[in-house]
Amino acid sequence: MHVIHSKLPRDGGSSRYIALNKYYTCPSLSSTVPQSGLSSCQIPEENYKINIEHGDIFTVTYASTSGGYRKLFDIVNNRYYKTNTYVGKDSEKAVELRFDFIAPVHCSEQAATAKCNSNEQPIGLEADITKNPIKAQWSGWSDGLSGIAYYLLEIFELKPNIHGDLTEFGNPNWGTLFLLGRFNQWSFFTFLFQKIGKGILFSISRVWNWAK
């Protein structure tokens, strides 16, 4: 098993910084100790002293070899006199574990790397008082590492509580996920919502990236 722990480039460089590059061998498996079925190999890394930070990637490559052995028996002297090991086929699989600790940002935020153009709002309405269908739009969201995964737009109806204060009433009147392909640049989205009857609506927009 080959493990590489890499980090974002340091000191303005373009290449990722390699914090760990290490090979591990499963002690319970070998040509003379094969397993015919699924095998489990646990190799704990004691006292791992490298911090896991935003942008880190663990690349783990698993390599296995088929094979086994045979023991030759001398029937005259009644003893094993030789062991042959087989040279089998190699197989290799790799998996990447990526660490993203930063949520998507809007171009209006201080942490954003790109600034907004005109009319790029986290969420906006074409008209906040209208008899027509409500036109909601949003743009300017980005996630440089994992990419934007989807948006969730929820619309609540506001009603007075027992104290006379307006508050969200029950579950969202309408809510949906805008599922997107992976992308790092923002896009512009528009949605029309038809309000039935009079009332005051309150909307919440949520943005997720592909990090798990």
N, C-alpha and C positions, 0 to 999 in steps of 0.2 A: 504494500500500500504506500502510495506516494502522496504526501500532503504538502501543499504550498499555501501559505498564508501571506497574501499580498495586501498592500495598502495603497491609498491614493498617492500620486507622485509627490515627492518632497522637494522643497527648495526650488520650486518653479520648474522642475524637470517634466519630461513627457512620459517617462517609463514608470510603471508601478514599482513601489518599494517592496522588496521581498523580505518579510519579517521572519519567515520560517520556510525551510526547504528540507524536508526530512523523509526518509524511507523507513517503513516499519515492516517487520516480518512476523507473521503469525507463528508463535512458537509451537502450537499444537498440531500443525500440519506440515507434512514433508512427503517426499517420495516413499519413504519407508513407513510413514504414518498417514496413509490417505484416508479420505472419507468418501463413501459411495453416494451419500445423499447431500442435502443442504448442510453447510457447515457454518458455525457461528464463531467469530473471532473477535474478542474484545481486548483492546490494547489501551489501557488508561494512560493518559499523559498527566503525570503527577506534577502539580505546582506549575501550571502553564502561566508564565509570567508576562506574556505579551498581551497588551490591552486590545480588546475588540472595539473598533471605532467605526463611525459612519464611513461607508465606502469600502470597507474591508471585504475581501473575497477569500473563501477557503475553496481550493480546488483539490478534490480527493480523487485519486485514480486507483481503482482496484484492479489488480492483476492476479490471475490464477493460471495454473498449469495442470492439465490432466496427466494422469500417469499412475504409477504404482510400482510394485516390485514383485519379484518371484524369488523363491529360495530353492536352490538346487540341493537335492538330497542324495547322498551316497548310500545306496542300499547294501553295498558290500560291507562298509565300515559303520553303517547305521548312524550317520551324522549328516548335518547340513554343512556343506563345504563352501557355498558361494551364494551371494545375493546379487541379483541383477535388477537395476531400476530401469523403468521405461521412460523414454523421452516422449512426452505427450504434446498436445497442442496448447498454445497460449491464448488467453482471452483477456480483454481489457475493457473496463468501463470507467467513465469519469463523471463526476457530479460537482456542481458548483453551488456553494452556499454564499449568498450575498447579504450584506448587512446595510440596511438603509434606515437610519434613525431620524431623518428629517422629513416632515410632512410636505405635501405640495405647497407652493407659495404663489401668491398673486403678484403681478408686476408692480402693484402699488405698495407692496411691503418693502421694508428697509433691507431685508435679507435677499430680495430678488436680484438676480444677476442682470436681468434685462428690464428696462423701464417701459412703462405703458405708452402706447400710442393713444390717439384720441378715442374716447368712448369705450375704453376697455375697463369694464367694471366687474367686481366679483359676482354681482347679480344686480340687474336693473330692470325697471319697468318703463315701457314706452309712455304710459300715462298712469299715474297713481290714482286718479279718479276718472272713471269711465263707465259707460253703459255697454261698451263693446267688449269683445273677448280680450282678456288680459294677455298682453304680449310680454313675456319674460325673456331676458337675454343675459348671457354672461360670456366672458372671455378673459384672457390674460393669465390663466392658470398654467403652471408648468411644474415639472419635476425632473431635474436634470439627471438623476441617477437611475431611478426605476421606471420613470414615465408615468403619465396619468392613466389610471385604469378605468375609472368611471365617475360619474356625478350622480348625486341623489338630490332631487328637487322635491321638497315636501311643502304642501300648501295647507294651512290651518285656517279655520274661521275663528275670529276673535269675538268673544261675548263677555258681558260683564259678569263678574263673580258676585258673591254675597256682599262684598264690600264696595261694589260698583266699579271695580278696576277691570279693564279689559284684559283677558287672558286667553290662551289657546284652549279651544273647546274640544275635548275628546281626542280621537285619533285624527291624523291628517285627512282632510276631505279628498285629497288627491296626492299621490306620491308615486314616483317611478325612478328607476335607474336608467341612466343614459350610459349604456355599455359602449366602450370605445376600444379600438385597437391600440396597441402600445405606441405612444409617441411622446417626445420630450418637449415639443413646441406646443403652444396653446392654439386652440381653435375657437371659432365663434359659433355659439349655439343659440337658437331661438325656439321658444315654445309658446303655443297659444292655449289658454285655459278659459273655458266658458263658465262664468259664474252664473248660477241659477238663483235669481232673486237678489234682494238687497243684502248688504253685509260688508264687513271689513275682513280682509284676508291678510294673513301673515305667512311669509314664506321663509324656508330655511334651505340653503344650498350647502351640500357637503361634497368634498372632493377627496378621492382616495388615489393612492399610487399602487404600483404592483408589488410593493414590499409586503411580506407576510409576517 
